[in-house]
Amino acid sequence: MGLIAPESPLLFDLNYVSLSIEQQAQIDALINVATTRIERFCNRIFARDNYIEYHSGSGKTKIFINNPPINSLTNIDFISSTTTT
């Protein structure tokens, strides 16, 4: 359902579950349109998902990720670019 999860307090405040199927469909359509416009404007997707990102190290102490916020992190690999000859 876009940016608003089904368990969201926002939908609870609307008393979403007691609305008719047609009213729920209208709200879902509005949320989807708003989500699409926001994602296009921000040039990113906000849906919860699993992402794999690769970043080149620059020697700095910070890395800027493409899909914040991070809900969990399962792995970080450091790959050395130095070679011995």
N, C-alpha and C positions, 0 to 999 in steps of 0.2 A: 504494500500500500504506500509506496513512496517513502518520504521522510518521516512519516508518523507511523510508528509500530502499532500493531493491533492492541497491545497491552498498555498503550500510552494513556497517561492521566488526561490528556486532552480529549480523547474519545470518551473516556469515562465521564468527564464533565459535560459532554454533549448528550450523555445518556444514549450513546450510539446503539447499544444492544436493543433498546426498546423502540428504535426507529423502524419504520417500514423498510422493506427490501428496496423499494424505489428511492427512499430518502438516503439509505446507506449507499446505494449505487451513485447517487448524486454527490455525496460527500467524498466517496472514493475517487470519482472522476475529477473533482476539484483538487483533491490532494495530489493526484497523478499529474495534472496539468501544472500545478504550482511546483511540484518536484522537478519536472522536466525543465521548466524555465529557470529555476534556481541552479540546477546542475549545469545548464548551458551557460548561464551568466558567470558562474564560478569556474567553469571549465574543469569540473571533476564530478565524480559520482559519490553520493553520500551513503548509499546502501551498505548495510553490514555485509561483509564478505571476507573471504580469505584472499590476501594479496601477496604476491611475491615481488619484491622490489630489489633492484641491483643499483648500488651507488658506488661511484668511484671515490676512493679516499683522496682527500686533498691535504692531509696532515692537520686538519682542523679538528676540534673536539666536538663539533656538532654536525649532524646529518639532518637534512630537511626531507621528510618523507612526503610521498605523493598523495597518500590517502589517510590523513589523520581523522579522528583520533585513533590511537592504537588500543584495542581492547585486550589483546594478548599478543605475546611475542614468543615464537617457538624456537627460533634459531637465528644466530648471527654467525656468519662465516667471515673470517679475515683471510684474504688471499694475498699473499705477498707478490709484488710485481718485480722483485729483485731477482736477477738471474746470476748464476755463477758461470764464468767462462774459463 
